[in-house]
Amino acid sequence: MKISIDIDCTAQEAREVMGLPDLKPLQEIWLAQIEKKMIDDMERFSPDSLIKSWTSNSSGGAAWIQSLFESVSQNSTAGTDDKKSKKE
């Protein structure tokens, strides 16, 4: 014997029938806190604040960034020189 029952109700109605608690207010509070934390963290990780933190905490911070950019530019120009010599 096979019995099949179809119940047409919303998720909220099903939770009420089963006696489960309504977590929507708790979820809204939690999401508001997450949103506030994300906004605060975005301000902290802006490009300006990252560069300031890299350069202000150590005396060699600015020199380190300059040497980083120099090495990147040297590596990029070295690759183009090799390609030109191979084509010739």
Secondary structure, 3 states (H helix, E strand, C coil): CCCCCCCCCCHHHHHHHHCCCCCHHHHHHHHHHHHHHHHHHHHHCCHHHHHHHHHHCCCCHHHHHHHHHHHHHHHHHHHHHHHHHHHC
